[in-house]
């Protein structure tokens, strides 16, 4: 209810205080209905409130993704536009991206109860992880962080995930000219050029956190849409990444080493190779048990895969 109040253009704190006060007088099955008598509420707000209650009641039997999409269509996307005076802002883009991620996550669940239960489980696990981190700062563990937070730090092995167009560089930079809240031009350059350079510097920060080994992962799909490998890495490794670009999206194990005095060479590895002419996917065979399998289905196009070999770069 606290989250819904602003979408009805009712002050969050005042709205909740009013609902809680009215609940002490008379409890309601749908406490939001108390706002119908909120001081100075306008007729159009009352109308929206009744529509919202009807919508909430209808969500119970829906699949989570359908419920989220309906809420966005009925009021939330419009609220984002109105709340920011129809101006394009970085905050608005982040909100849209968050909602897209929420939709994508919700597709895995058949009921709202199942979805909410999953969220509660993840929340509890996060709290437990936080407690363990405070109890022992020297545990052998994986540190998950943003690139900004990693500045100044180094690790033996770094896994850079989400190295795809739309994420790195972020889609928002192509609207940089319209976003005065985040992007500013520098030394006569247009905002898009300046923003692209900043994104490239951020990618450089990410890869230079690795002391010994760097793994770069680019997903085949980002927020349910097909995604290309980040231009930053295709331009940095044109000899090796272009021919396997689609492969690295499907089986994100593009492994490189940070610049050093070590000598690089290639070696032949045993691999599953997709037999489809339209798919370049391949996957390294790492175990004896896997090498004994007669066949395997391609995880991307579902065509059969055959055993073969691939040349990969290693550091001597």
C-alpha positions in Angstrom: 0.0 0.0 0.0 2.9 2.3 0.8 4.2 1.8 -2.7 0.8 2.2 -4.4 0.0 5.6 -2.7 2.3 7.7 -4.9 0.8 6.2 -8.1 -2.6 7.6 -6.9 -0.8 11.0 -6.3 -1.2 10.6 -2.5 1.7 11.4 -0.2 3.3 8.1 0.9 3.7 8.8 4.6 0.4 10.7 5.0 -1.5 8.0 3.1 -0.2 5.2 5.2 -0.7 7.1 8.5 -4.4 7.7 7.5 -4.9 4.0 6.6 -3.4 2.8 9.8 -5.5 5.3 11.9 -8.7 4.2 10.1 -7.8 0.5 10.7 -7.8 1.0 14.4 -11.4 2.3 14.1 -12.7 -0.3 11.6 -10.7 -3.0 9.9 -11.2 -3.7 6.2 -10.4 -6.7 4.1 -8.9 -4.3 1.6 -7.4 -1.5 3.8 -6.6 0.6 0.7 -10.3 1.5 0.6 -9.8 3.8 3.5 -8.2 6.3 1.2 -11.6 7.0 -0.3 -12.2 9.3 2.6 -8.7 10.8 2.7 -8.7 14.6 3.3 -8.9 16.7 0.1 -9.0 13.6 -2.1 -10.3 14.5 -5.6 -13.0 12.8 -7.5 -10.6 11.5 -10.2 -8.4 10.0 -7.5 -11.4 8.2 -6.0 -12.1 6.8 -9.4 -8.6 5.7 -9.8 -8.6 4.2 -6.4 -11.7 2.0 -7.1 -10.1 0.9 -10.4 -6.9 0.0 -8.6 -8.8 -2.1 -6.0 -10.6 -3.9 -8.8 -7.3 -4.6 -10.5 -5.6 -5.9 -7.3 -8.5 -8.3 -6.7 -8.2 -9.6 -10.3 -4.4 -10.4 -9.9 -4.9 -13.3 -7.5 -5.6 -15.9 -10.1 -3.0 -14.7 -12.7 0.5 -15.9 -13.4 3.1 -13.6 -12.0 4.3 -12.3 -15.4 0.8 -11.6 -16.5 0.1 -9.7 -13.3 3.2 -7.6 -13.7 2.5 -6.8 -17.3 -1.1 -5.8 -16.4 0.1 -3.4 -13.6 2.5 -1.8 -16.0 0.0 -1.4 -18.7 -2.8 -0.1 -16.5 -1.0 2.5 -14.5 2.7 2.2 -13.6 4.4 3.0 -17.0 2.0 6.0 -17.3 2.8 7.0 -13.7 6.6 7.0 -14.5 6.0 9.3 -17.4 3.8 11.8 -15.5 5.9 11.7 -12.3 9.0 12.9 -14.2 7.1 15.5 -16.2 7.5 13.4 -19.4 11.3 14.1 -19.4 13.7 11.3 -20.2 15.9 10.7 -17.2 18.5 8.1 -16.1 16.4 7.2 -13.1 13.4 6.4 -15.4 15.5 4.2 -17.6 16.8 2.3 -14.6 13.2 1.8 -13.4 12.2 0.5 -16.7 15.1 -1.9 -16.8 14.3 -3.1 -13.3 10.7 -3.8 -14.3 11.9 -5.6 -17.4 14.1 -7.8 -15.2 11.2 -8.4 -12.9 9.1 -9.6 -15.8 11.8 -11.9 -17.1 12.3 -13.4 -13.6 8.5 -13.9 -13.1 8.2 -16.0 -16.3 9.6 -19.0 -14.4 6.8 -19.2 -11.9 3.2 -20.5 -12.4 1.6 -18.8 -9.4 2.0 -15.6 -7.4 2.4 -17.6 -4.2 5.3 -19.5 -5.8 6.9 -16.2 -7.0 6.6 -14.5 -3.6 7.9 -17.6 -1.8 11.0 -17.5 -4.1 11.6 -13.8 -3.3 11.3 -14.5 0.4 13.8 -17.4 0.1 16.3 -15.3 -1.8 15.9 -12.5 0.8 16.6 -14.8 3.7 19.6 -16.2 1.9 20.9 -12.7 1.3 20.6 -11.9 5.0 22.4 -15.2 5.9 25.2 -14.3 3.5 25.5 -10.8 5.0 25.8 -12.4 8.5 28.5 -14.8 7.3 30.4 -11.9 5.7 30.4 -9.9 8.9 31.4 -13.0 11.0 34.5 -13.8 8.9 36.0 -11.3 6.4 38.7 -13.8 5.3 36.5 -16.6 3.9 37.3 -18.1 0.6 34.3 -16.8 -1.4 33.1 -15.2 -4.5 32.6 -11.4 -4.3 29.7 -10.1 -6.4 29.9 -6.3 -7.0 29.3 -3.6 -9.5 32.2 -2.3 -11.6 32.1 1.1 -9.8 32.5 -0.6 -6.5 35.4 -2.7 -7.7 37.6 0.4 -8.4 40.9 0.2 -6.7 40.5 -3.6 -6.0 42.3 -6.6 -7.6 41.5 -10.3 -7.6 43.3 -13.4 -8.9 40.3 -14.3 -11.1 37.6 -12.0 -12.4 34.4 -13.0 -14.1 32.8 -10.1 -16.1 29.2 -10.9 -16.8 26.8 -9.2 -19.1 29.3 -7.9 -21.6 26.7 -7.3 -24.2 25.3 -4.4 -26.3 22.6 -2.6 -24.3 24.4 -3.3 -21.0 28.0 -2.4 -21.9 27.6 0.2 -23.3 24.3 0.8 -21.7 21.3 1.7 -23.9 20.7 4.9 -22.1 23.8 6.6 -23.5 22.1 6.8 -26.9 19.6 9.1 -25.3 22.4 11.1 -23.6 21.5 14.3 -25.4 18.1 14.3 -23.6 19.3 13.3 -20.2 20.6 16.4 -18.4 20.4 14.7 -15.0 23.4 12.4 -15.8 25.2 13.1 -19.0 27.1 16.3 -19.7 29.3 17.1 -22.7 33.0 17.7 -22.3 35.5 19.8 -24.3 33.1 20.5 -27.2 32.2 16.8 -27.7 28.5 15.8 -28.0 27.0 14.0 -25.0 26.7 10.6 -26.7 30.5 10.6 -27.6 31.4 11.6 -24.1 29.1 9.0 -22.6 30.4 6.3 -24.9 34.0 7.1 -23.8 32.9 6.9 -20.1 31.4 3.5 -20.8 34.6 2.3 -22.4 36.6 3.5 -19.4 34.3 1.5 -17.2 34.9 -1.6 -19.2 38.6 -1.0 -18.9 38.2 -0.8 -15.1 36.4 -4.1 -15.1 39.0 -6.1 -17.0 42.0 -4.6 -15.2 40.7 -5.9 -11.8 42.0 -9.3 -12.9 45.6 -10.3 -11.8 45.8 -13.8 -13.2 42.6 -14.8 -15.1 39.7 -12.9 -16.8 36.5 -14.6 -17.9 34.2 -12.5 -20.1 30.6 -13.6 -20.5 28.1 -12.2 -23.0 24.5 -13.6 -22.8 22.7 -14.7 -26.0 19.6 -12.8 -24.6 19.3 -9.7 -22.4 15.9 -9.0 -20.8 14.3 -11.6 -23.2 15.8 -9.9 -26.3 18.6 -11.2 -28.4 21.9 -9.4 -27.5 25.1 -8.9 -29.4 28.6 -9.1 -27.8 29.8 -5.7 -26.5 31.6 -3.7 -29.2 34.3 -3.0 -26.6 35.5 -6.6 -26.6 34.9 -7.3 -30.3 37.2 -4.3 -31.1 39.8 -5.4 -28.5 40.0 -9.0 -29.8 39.1 -8.9 -33.5 41.2 -11.9 -34.4 39.7 -14.3 -31.9 36.3 -13.0 -31.0 34.6 -12.2 -34.3 34.6 -15.8 -35.6 33.2 -17.1 -32.4 30.9 -14.2 -31.4 27.7 -16.2 -31.4 29.5 -19.1 -29.7 30.6 -16.9 -26.9 27.0 -15.6 -26.4 25.6 -19.1 -26.1 28.4 -20.7 -24.1 29.9 -17.7 -22.3 33.4 -18.9 -21.6 35.5 -16.4 -23.5 38.8 -16.6 -21.5 41.6 -14.1 -21.9 44.5 -13.0 -19.7 45.3 -9.5 -18.7 48.2 -7.8 -20.4 51.5 -9.2 -19.1 54.9 -10.3 -20.1 53.7 -13.9 -20.4 53.8 -15.6 -23.9 50.5 -16.7 -25.5 50.0 -19.7 -27.7 47.2 -21.9 -28.9 46.2 -25.5 -28.2 43.6 -27.9 -29.5 40.8 -28.9 -27.2 38.2 -31.7 -27.4 34.7 -30.1 -28.0 31.0 -30.6 -28.9 30.3 -28.8 -32.2 26.8 -28.0 -33.4 25.9 -29.6 -36.8 23.5 -27.0 -37.9 24.7 -24.7 -40.7 22.9 -21.8 -39.1 24.5 -22.2 -35.7 28.2 -21.8 -34.7 27.9 -23.0 -31.1 30.5 -25.2 -29.6 31.3 -26.3 -26.0 34.4 -27.6 -24.5 34.4 -31.2 -23.3 35.9 -31.2 -19.8 35.2 -34.6 -18.3 35.8 -38.2 -19.3 32.2 -39.0 -18.7 31.1 -36.3 -21.1 33.5 -37.6 -23.8 31.8 -41.0 -23.6 28.3 -39.6 -24.4 27.2 -40.7 -27.9 25.6 -37.4 -28.7 24.3 -34.1 -27.3 21.7 -31.5 -28.1 22.7 -28.0 -28.8 21.5 -25.7 -26.0 20.7 -22.9 -28.4 19.1 -24.4 -31.6 18.4 -27.9 -30.3 20.2 -29.5 -33.3 22.5 -32.5 -32.6 26.1 -31.8 -31.7 29.1 -33.9 -32.7 32.5 -34.4 -31.1 35.3 -32.5 -32.6 38.1 -30.1 -31.7 38.7 -26.3 -31.4 41.7 -24.2 -31.2 41.9 -21.9 -28.1 44.4 -19.4 -26.7 46.4 -20.3 -23.7 49.2 -18.5 -21.8 52.5 -20.2 -21.5 
